[in-house]
Amino acid sequence: MKTELQGMSYHKQIRYTKTLDFLLSIAPLPCKILDLGTPNDFSKIMQDKGYEVENTKGEDLDVDYKSINTYQADLVTSFELFEHLFAPYNVLKEMKANRLIASVPLNNWFAKAYWNDKVEWDRHYHEFEKKQFDWLLEKTGWKVKKYAYFTSPVRALGIRPILRLFTPRIYIVYCERI
Protein backbone atom coordinates (compact mmCIF):
# COMPACT_ATOMS: atom_id res chain seq x y z
CA MET A 1 0.00 0.00 0.00
CA LYS A 2 2.97 2.30 0.46
CA THR A 3 3.18 3.05 -3.26
CA GLU A 4 -0.47 4.11 -3.43
CA LEU A 5 0.02 6.51 -0.52
CA GLN A 6 3.26 8.13 -1.60
CA GLY A 7 2.88 11.86 -1.95
CA MET A 8 -0.33 11.96 0.09
CA SER A 9 -0.63 13.96 3.27
CA TYR A 10 0.00 12.28 6.62
CA HIS A 11 -3.70 12.75 7.42
CA LYS A 12 -4.80 10.88 4.26
CA GLN A 13 -2.23 8.11 4.76
CA ILE A 14 -3.61 7.32 8.21
CA ARG A 15 -7.27 7.59 7.15
CA TYR A 16 -6.85 5.50 4.01
CA THR A 17 -4.81 2.79 5.74
CA LYS A 18 -7.44 2.33 8.44
CA THR A 19 -10.32 2.47 5.95
CA LEU A 20 -8.67 -0.11 3.68
CA ASP A 21 -7.97 -2.44 6.63
CA PHE A 22 -11.67 -2.25 7.59
CA LEU A 23 -12.78 -2.87 3.98
CA LEU A 24 -10.45 -5.87 3.59
CA SER A 25 -11.84 -7.40 6.79
CA ILE A 26 -15.39 -7.27 5.35
CA ALA A 27 -15.07 -7.72 1.60
CA PRO A 28 -12.60 -10.31 0.37
CA LEU A 29 -11.66 -10.24 -3.29
CA PRO A 30 -13.16 -10.46 -5.81
CA CYS A 31 -15.82 -7.89 -5.02
CA LYS A 32 -17.71 -5.39 -7.17
CA ILE A 33 -18.11 -2.07 -5.33
CA LEU A 34 -20.26 0.97 -5.98
CA ASP A 35 -18.45 3.84 -4.30
CA LEU A 36 -20.77 6.80 -3.74
CA GLY A 37 -19.13 9.96 -5.01
CA THR A 38 -16.97 10.75 -7.98
CA PRO A 39 -13.64 8.94 -8.57
CA ASN A 40 -11.10 9.86 -5.90
CA ASP A 41 -7.79 8.81 -4.37
CA PHE A 42 -9.38 6.07 -2.28
CA SER A 43 -11.38 4.56 -5.16
CA LYS A 44 -8.05 4.27 -7.01
CA ILE A 45 -6.49 2.54 -3.97
CA MET A 46 -9.38 0.05 -3.90
CA GLN A 47 -8.87 -0.67 -7.62
CA ASP A 48 -5.13 -1.13 -7.09
CA LYS A 49 -5.94 -3.72 -4.40
CA GLY A 50 -8.03 -5.68 -6.91
CA TYR A 51 -11.59 -4.48 -6.25
CA GLU A 52 -13.81 -3.70 -9.21
CA VAL A 53 -14.93 -0.16 -8.39
CA GLU A 54 -17.51 2.03 -10.07
CA ASN A 55 -18.20 5.52 -8.80
CA THR A 56 -21.37 7.54 -9.13
CA LYS A 57 -21.20 10.23 -11.78
CA GLY A 58 -21.53 13.36 -9.66
CA GLU A 59 -25.31 13.29 -9.36
CA ASP A 60 -26.77 15.46 -6.63
CA LEU A 61 -27.75 12.57 -4.37
CA ASP A 62 -30.08 14.81 -2.37
CA VAL A 63 -32.22 15.18 -5.50
CA ASP A 64 -31.31 12.20 -7.70
CA TYR A 65 -30.89 9.54 -5.00
CA LYS A 66 -32.71 6.81 -6.93
CA SER A 67 -29.99 6.89 -9.59
CA ILE A 68 -27.76 4.74 -7.36
CA ASN A 69 -30.07 1.80 -8.05
CA THR A 70 -28.98 1.73 -11.70
CA TYR A 71 -25.59 0.37 -10.63
CA GLN A 72 -24.94 -3.33 -9.96
CA ALA A 73 -22.58 -4.11 -7.09
CA ASP A 74 -21.90 -6.62 -4.32
CA LEU A 75 -21.26 -3.81 -1.85
CA VAL A 76 -21.86 -0.05 -1.65
CA THR A 77 -19.25 2.15 -0.01
CA SER A 78 -19.68 5.70 1.19
CA PHE A 79 -16.56 7.19 2.70
CA GLU A 80 -17.28 10.54 4.28
CA LEU A 81 -20.10 11.48 1.94
CA PHE A 82 -23.30 11.42 4.02
CA GLU A 83 -22.27 14.51 6.00
CA HIS A 84 -22.38 16.50 2.75
CA LEU A 85 -26.03 15.63 2.05
CA PHE A 86 -29.02 17.53 3.37
CA ALA A 87 -31.00 14.28 3.41
CA PRO A 88 -28.84 11.16 3.80
CA TYR A 89 -32.04 9.38 4.92
CA ASN A 90 -33.31 9.25 1.32
CA VAL A 91 -30.19 7.62 -0.11
CA LEU A 92 -29.97 5.07 2.70
CA LYS A 93 -33.68 4.22 2.54
CA GLU A 94 -33.93 3.88 -1.26
CA MET A 95 -30.67 2.01 -1.80
CA LYS A 96 -31.35 -1.49 -3.19
CA ALA A 97 -28.00 -2.91 -2.11
CA ASN A 98 -27.87 -5.41 0.75
CA ARG A 99 -24.40 -4.52 2.05
CA LEU A 100 -22.93 -1.14 2.95
CA ILE A 101 -19.70 0.21 4.38
CA ALA A 102 -19.92 3.86 5.36
CA SER A 103 -17.75 6.26 7.31
CA VAL A 104 -18.77 9.62 8.71
CA PRO A 105 -17.02 12.31 10.73
CA LEU A 106 -17.94 12.44 14.38
CA ASN A 107 -19.12 15.61 16.03
CA ASN A 108 -16.26 16.72 18.28
CA TRP A 109 -16.86 19.18 21.08
CA PHE A 110 -13.64 21.05 20.34
CA ALA A 111 -14.20 21.69 16.62
CA LYS A 112 -17.03 23.21 14.62
CA ALA A 113 -18.47 21.38 11.63
CA TYR A 114 -16.32 21.76 8.53
CA TRP A 115 -17.61 24.44 6.16
CA ASN A 116 -15.94 25.61 2.94
CA ASP A 117 -17.29 29.04 1.98
CA LYS A 118 -15.81 28.85 -1.52
CA VAL A 119 -16.96 25.39 -2.67
CA GLU A 120 -20.65 24.66 -2.13
CA TRP A 121 -20.42 20.84 -2.19
CA ASP A 122 -17.55 20.88 0.35
CA ARG A 123 -19.61 21.54 3.47
CA HIS A 124 -20.67 19.33 6.34
CA TYR A 125 -24.38 19.63 6.97
CA HIS A 126 -24.13 16.78 9.47
CA GLU A 127 -21.42 15.61 11.79
CA PHE A 128 -22.72 12.66 13.73
CA GLU A 129 -22.59 11.12 17.13
CA LYS A 130 -22.42 7.32 16.99
CA LYS A 131 -25.97 6.96 18.31
CA GLN A 132 -27.31 9.42 15.71
CA PHE A 133 -25.74 7.60 12.76
CA ASP A 134 -26.76 4.20 14.13
CA TRP A 135 -30.34 5.41 14.50
CA LEU A 136 -30.35 6.82 10.94
CA LEU A 137 -29.13 3.45 9.66
CA GLU A 138 -31.75 1.56 11.68
CA LYS A 139 -34.58 3.87 10.54
CA THR A 140 -33.58 3.29 6.91
CA GLY A 141 -33.49 -0.50 7.14
CA TRP A 142 -29.85 -1.28 8.01
CA LYS A 143 -28.31 -3.30 10.82
CA VAL A 144 -24.77 -2.50 11.93
CA LYS A 145 -22.70 -5.71 11.97
CA LYS A 146 -19.25 -4.26 12.63
CA TYR A 147 -17.90 -0.84 13.45
CA ALA A 148 -14.70 0.97 14.37
CA TYR A 149 -13.52 4.42 15.32
CA PHE A 150 -10.31 6.09 14.40
CA THR A 151 -8.52 9.32 15.00
CA SER A 152 -7.63 11.82 12.34
CA PRO A 153 -4.32 13.36 13.40
CA VAL A 154 -2.74 16.28 11.64
CA ARG A 155 0.84 17.48 11.78
CA ALA A 156 0.32 20.88 13.36
CA LEU A 157 0.80 22.62 16.67
CA GLY A 158 -2.01 23.61 18.98
CA ILE A 159 -4.65 22.28 21.34
CA ARG A 160 -6.96 20.89 18.63
CA PRO A 161 -4.17 18.97 16.85
CA ILE A 162 -3.20 17.42 20.20
CA LEU A 163 -6.82 16.46 20.89
CA ARG A 164 -7.06 14.92 17.41
CA LEU A 165 -4.26 12.50 18.32
CA PHE A 166 -6.48 10.57 20.72
CA THR A 167 -10.09 11.70 20.14
CA PRO A 168 -11.94 9.56 17.59
CA ARG A 169 -12.93 11.60 14.54
CA ILE A 170 -14.15 8.95 12.09
CA TYR A 171 -16.84 6.33 12.65
CA ILE A 172 -16.93 3.49 10.11
CA VAL A 173 -19.61 0.80 9.91
CA TYR A 174 -20.42 -2.34 7.99
CA CYS A 175 -24.18 -2.84 7.65
CA GLU A 176 -26.55 -5.32 6.11
CA ARG A 177 -30.08 -4.67 4.92
CA ILE A 178 -32.64 -5.88 7.46
Sequence and secondary structure as in RCSB ss.txt:
>XXXX:A:sequence
MKTELQGMSYHKQIRYTKTLDFLLSIAPLPCKILDLGTPNDFSKIMQDKGYEVENTKGEDLDVDYKSINTYQADL
VTSFELFEHLFAPYNVLKEMKANRLIASVPLNNWFAKAYWNDKVEWDRHYHEFEKKQFDWLLEKTGWKVKKYAYF
TSPVRALGIRPILRLFTPRIYIVYCERI
>XXXX:A:secstr
 HHHHTTS HHHHHHHHHHHHHHHHH  SS EEEESSS  HHHHHHHHHT EEEE  S  TTTSGGGGGGS  SE
EEEES GGG S HHHHHHH   SEEEEEEEB  TTS   B SS TTSB S  B HHHHHHHHHHTTEEEEEEEEE
    S  SHHHHHHHHS  EEEEEEEE 
